[in-house]
Amino acid sequence: MRSGDYKKRTFYRHFYTARAFELIVFGWQTLGKNGSFIITRFLGLSYAITHPTTIKAIRSNLALLDNKNGGFSQACRLIINQAECFSVYGQLAAAHTGNVMNLVGEKTGFEHLQSVQARGQGCMLVTGHLGFFELGGLVMAEMGFPVTALTLPEPTNELTAWRADFRAKWGVKTIVIGNDTFSVVNIVRALNEGAYIATLIDRPYDGAGVEVSLPNGKILFSTAPVVTSLLAKCPIIPVGVVRQSNGKFAIHAFPPIEPRWLDSGRKETIEHFTREIAASLLTLFKVAPEQWYHFSQLRIPETTEFQVSSPPIFSNQ
C-alpha cells in the first residue's frame, strides 16, 4: 500500500521540473557521457543518504519480490539507476533521432508486435515502472509502429510540454488525460485507428485495482488497460525495457493477450486478464528488481479490501 507522498518532498519539487531536464541536456552537451553520469550518480547517492523514509519504502518493495533484495545497498542502487535513466533523457534530447537505436541491445518478441500490426489493429502496450520504459516507445516509433503514450499531467504544465516534445521528436504522440469519459473516448478512438497505446499498470492512482500476488505479498495493478482493451476490442502486449550489464537496453515483448468478456462476470473478467498481464511483467521485475522504480510502499495490508474500478487511470510517473 503506498504510504506518504514523495511528490511533496523538497527534492522532488525542485528537481523534477522542466528546468532540471534542460540542465541534464546541457550537462550532456558540455560534460559528455562520463561527466554527466558522475554527477547523476552523485545526486542519486545523495538522495538515498538523505531520504531514509524513501529507502525504507524501497526496501519493502524489493522484498516483495525476494527477501534477499531488500537490503540498503540494493535500495541505493535502485535510486542511482533511476537517476541514470533521467540522465539518458539528456543524452537522447541532445542526440539525432537515429541514435536511439545505439542504446538498444537485445530485442525479443517483436514478432508479436508485427503480427498485430499486420492485422491492421491497434493494441495496448502495457508495462510497469521498470527500466527506461520511455525508450521502448521511441524505438518502436523509429521502427515504424504508430506509438502514443498516455500520461497524467506532470507537476507543472512546462514539464508536461517538455516530455511531450521529447517524445514528439521521435514521432511518439502524447495524450494527456484525466479521470473522465472524454479521455476514454479519445483513447478508444486512437486504438480503433491502429494506434499502439503505451501505458503503465503497476501504480493505480485511483486507489483501486486488482490484487496481484508477489512472492512475499500483494500489490495493486490498474484495471485501466483491460477495461480499455475490452472497450476497443484490441489486444494487449505486455512489454518491458531493462538495462543490460553492457549499458544497453533490452526490450522484451510478450505474446498478445486478447481480453474478452467471460461468462463469470465483469469483475472476474477484469481480474483474470489483469493478472495475466501481471504474470508476464513479474518475470521482468524479478530479473531486474533494482530497476523497478517505486518510492512509496506498495504492499497491501492483509486486512484491506479493494474494489475493482472501471475508469481508466493512466500514468507515466
C-alpha positions in Angstrom: 0.0 0.0 0.0 1.5 3.3 -1.0 2.4 5.4 2.1 3.2 9.1 2.2 3.6 11.2 -0.9 7.2 11.6 -2.2 5.9 14.3 -4.7 5.5 16.7 -1.8 9.2 16.3 -0.8 11.6 19.2 -1.4 14.0 17.2 -3.6 11.2 16.1 -5.9 9.6 19.5 -6.2 12.9 21.2 -7.1 14.5 18.5 -9.3 11.5 17.0 -11.2 11.0 20.1 -13.3 11.4 21.1 -17.0 14.4 23.3 -15.9 16.1 20.3 -14.4 15.7 18.3 -17.6 17.1 21.2 -19.5 20.1 21.2 -17.2 20.6 17.4 -17.9 20.7 18.2 -21.6 23.2 20.9 -21.0 25.3 18.6 -19.0 25.5 16.1 -21.8 26.4 18.8 -24.3 29.1 20.2 -22.1 30.4 17.3 -20.0 29.7 14.3 -22.2 28.8 10.8 -21.0 31.4 10.4 -18.3 30.9 13.8 -16.6 27.1 13.5 -16.8 27.0 10.1 -15.2 29.4 11.1 -12.4 27.1 14.0 -11.5 24.0 11.8 -11.9 25.3 9.1 -9.6 26.4 11.6 -7.0 22.9 13.1 -7.0 21.3 9.7 -6.8 23.5 8.7 -3.9 22.9 12.0 -2.1 19.1 11.4 -2.4 19.5 7.9 -1.0 21.5 9.0 2.0 19.2 11.9 2.9 15.9 10.2 2.5 15.7 7.3 5.0 11.9 7.0 4.7 12.1 6.5 1.0 14.9 3.9 1.4 12.7 2.0 3.8 9.8 2.0 1.3 12.0 0.8 -1.5 13.5 -2.0 0.7 9.9 -3.1 1.5 9.0 -3.1 -2.2 12.1 -5.0 -3.2 11.4 -7.6 -0.5 8.1 -8.3 -2.1 9.9 -10.0 -5.0 12.6 -11.7 -2.9 13.7 -11.1 0.7 17.3 -11.1 -0.4 16.6 -8.0 -2.5 15.6 -5.8 0.5 19.0 -4.5 1.6 20.2 -1.0 2.0 22.7 -1.3 -0.9 20.0 -2.6 -3.3 17.8 0.3 -2.4 20.6 2.8 -3.0 21.4 1.1 -6.3 17.8 1.4 -7.4 17.8 5.2 -6.8 21.1 5.6 -8.7 19.7 3.5 -11.6 16.6 5.8 -11.7 18.9 8.9 -11.7 20.8 7.4 -14.6 17.6 6.9 -16.5 16.9 10.6 -16.1 20.4 11.3 -17.4 19.6 9.3 -20.5 16.8 11.7 -21.3 19.5 14.3 -21.7 21.6 12.0 -23.9 18.7 11.4 -26.2 17.4 15.0 -26.2 20.8 16.2 -27.4 21.2 13.4 -30.0 19.9 12.9 -33.5 16.8 10.7 -33.7 18.6 7.7 -35.4 21.0 7.5 -32.5 18.3 6.0 -30.3 18.9 2.6 -31.8 22.5 2.7 -30.5 21.1 2.3 -27.0 19.3 -0.9 -27.8 20.7 -4.3 -27.1 18.7 -7.5 -27.0 15.2 -7.3 -28.7 12.8 -10.2 -28.1 9.2 -10.8 -29.1 8.9 -8.1 -31.8 7.2 -10.7 -34.0 4.2 -10.3 -31.7 4.1 -6.5 -32.4 4.4 -7.1 -36.1 1.6 -9.8 -36.1 -0.8 -7.3 -34.6 0.2 -4.6 -37.0 -0.3 -7.0 -39.9 -3.9 -7.4 -38.8 -4.4 -3.7 -39.0 -5.2 -3.4 -35.4 -4.2 -1.1 -32.6 -3.1 -2.5 -29.3 -2.3 -1.6 -25.7 1.4 -1.8 -24.8 1.4 -2.3 -21.1 4.5 -2.1 -18.9 5.5 -1.2 -15.4 7.8 1.4 -13.8 10.6 -0.7 -15.0 13.9 0.3 -16.5 13.9 3.2 -19.0 10.4 2.4 -20.1 10.2 5.6 -22.2 12.8 4.2 -24.6 10.5 1.4 -25.8 8.1 3.8 -27.4 10.9 5.8 -29.1 12.4 2.6 -30.5 9.1 1.3 -31.8 8.3 4.7 -33.4 11.7 4.5 -35.1 10.8 1.1 -36.4 7.5 2.3 -37.9 5.0 1.5 -35.2 2.4 4.3 -34.5 3.0 4.8 -30.8 1.0 7.1 -28.5 2.0 7.5 -24.8 -0.7 8.1 -22.2 0.2 10.4 -19.3 -1.4 12.2 -16.4 -0.4 15.8 -16.2 3.1 16.4 -14.8 3.6 18.6 -11.7 3.8 21.6 -14.0 2.5 22.5 -17.4 6.1 23.2 -18.5 7.2 19.7 -17.7 4.2 18.1 -19.3 5.1 20.0 -22.5 8.8 19.2 -22.2 8.2 15.5 -22.1 5.6 15.6 -24.8 8.0 17.5 -27.1 10.7 15.0 -26.2 8.5 12.1 -27.4 7.4 14.0 -30.5 11.0 14.3 -31.7 10.7 10.5 -32.5 7.2 10.7 -33.7 5.6 9.4 -30.5 2.3 11.2 -29.7 1.2 12.0 -26.2 -2.3 12.0 -24.8 -2.6 13.9 -21.5 -5.7 12.5 -19.8 -7.8 12.7 -16.7 -10.4 10.6 -15.0 -13.2 11.4 -17.4 -15.3 9.8 -20.2 -13.8 12.1 -22.8 -10.3 10.8 -22.2 -11.5 7.2 -22.6 -13.3 8.1 -25.9 -10.1 9.6 -27.3 -8.1 6.5 -26.3 -10.6 4.0 -27.8 -10.8 6.1 -31.0 -7.0 6.1 -31.3 -6.9 2.3 -30.8 -9.6 1.8 -33.4 -7.5 3.8 -35.8 -4.5 1.5 -35.3 -2.5 3.3 -32.6 -0.2 1.4 -30.3 -1.1 2.9 -26.9 1.7 2.7 -24.3 0.7 2.8 -20.6 1.8 1.7 -17.1 -0.1 -0.7 -14.9 1.7 -1.1 -11.6 0.7 2.1 -9.8 -3.1 2.8 -9.9 -3.7 6.3 -8.9 -7.4 6.0 -8.0 -6.6 3.8 -5.0 -8.4 0.8 -6.5 -7.4 -2.1 -8.8 -6.8 -5.8 -8.9 -4.7 -7.5 -6.2 -1.7 -9.2 -7.7 0.3 -11.8 -5.7 4.1 -11.5 -5.5 6.3 -14.0 -3.7 6.1 -12.0 -0.4 2.9 -10.0 -0.5 0.3 -8.4 -2.7 0.2 -5.1 -4.7 -2.4 -3.4 -6.9 -2.4 -3.4 -10.6 -4.5 -0.9 -12.5 -7.7 -2.2 -14.2 -7.4 0.5 -16.9 -5.6 -1.4 -19.6 -8.0 -4.4 -19.5 -11.1 -2.1 -19.4 -9.9 -0.1 -22.3 -8.9 -3.2 -24.3 -12.4 -4.5 -23.8 -14.0 -1.3 -25.0 -11.7 -1.1 -28.0 -11.8 -4.8 -28.7 -8.0 -4.8 -29.2 -5.2 -7.0 -27.9 -2.7 -6.2 -25.1 1.0 -6.8 -25.4 3.0 -6.7 -22.1 6.4 -5.1 -22.7 9.5 -4.2 -20.7 12.7 -2.3 -21.1 15.6 -3.2 -18.8 19.3 -2.1 -18.8 21.8 -4.8 -19.6 25.3 -5.1 -17.9 26.9 -3.5 -21.0 24.8 -0.3 -20.6 22.5 -1.0 -23.5 18.7 -1.6 -23.0 17.0 -4.9 -23.7 13.4 -4.6 -25.0 11.1 -7.6 -24.4 7.5 -8.0 -25.8 5.3 -10.9 -24.7 2.7 -12.8 -26.7 -0.6 -10.8 -27.1 -3.4 -11.1 -24.5 -6.9 -11.0 -26.0 -9.3 -9.8 -23.3 -12.9 -10.9 -23.8 -15.9 -10.9 -21.5 -16.1 -14.1 -19.5 -19.3 -15.8 -18.6 -18.3 -15.5 -14.9 -18.9 -11.7 -15.0 -17.3 -8.3 -15.2 -15.3 -8.4 -12.0 -13.9 -11.8 -12.8 -13.1 -10.8 -16.4 -11.1 -7.7 -15.4 -9.3 -9.6 -12.6 -8.4 -12.6 -14.8 -6.8 -10.6 -17.6 -5.1 -8.1 -15.3 -3.4 -11.0 -13.6 -2.5 -12.4 -16.9 -0.6 -9.2 -17.7 1.0 -9.3 -14.3 2.2 -12.8 -14.8 4.3 -11.6 -17.8 5.6 -8.4 -16.3 6.5 -10.0 -13.0 9.1 -12.2 -14.8 10.9 -9.0 -15.7 10.5 -7.4 -12.3 12.2 -10.4 -10.8 15.1 -10.4 -13.3 15.8 -6.7 -12.7 14.4 -5.7 -9.3 16.8 -2.8 -8.9 15.2 -1.3 -12.0 11.6 -1.4 -10.6 11.1 2.2 -9.6 8.7 2.8 -6.8 9.4 5.2 -4.0 6.4 4.7 -1.8 5.4 1.4 -0.2 3.3 -0.8 -2.4 2.4 -3.7 -0.1 -1.3 -4.2 0.5 -2.2 -4.7 4.2 -3.8 -8.2 4.6 -6.9 -6.7 6.2 -7.6 -4.2 3.4 -10.3 -4.9 0.8 -10.3 -3.2 -2.6 -12.9 -2.8 -5.3 -12.3 -3.4 -9.0 -12.7 0.1 -10.5 -13.9 0.9 -14.0 -12.5 4.3 -15.0 -9.1 4.0 -16.7 -6.4 5.9 -14.9 -3.0 6.0 -16.6 0.3 7.5 -15.5 3.8 7.9 -16.8 5.2 8.9 -13.4 
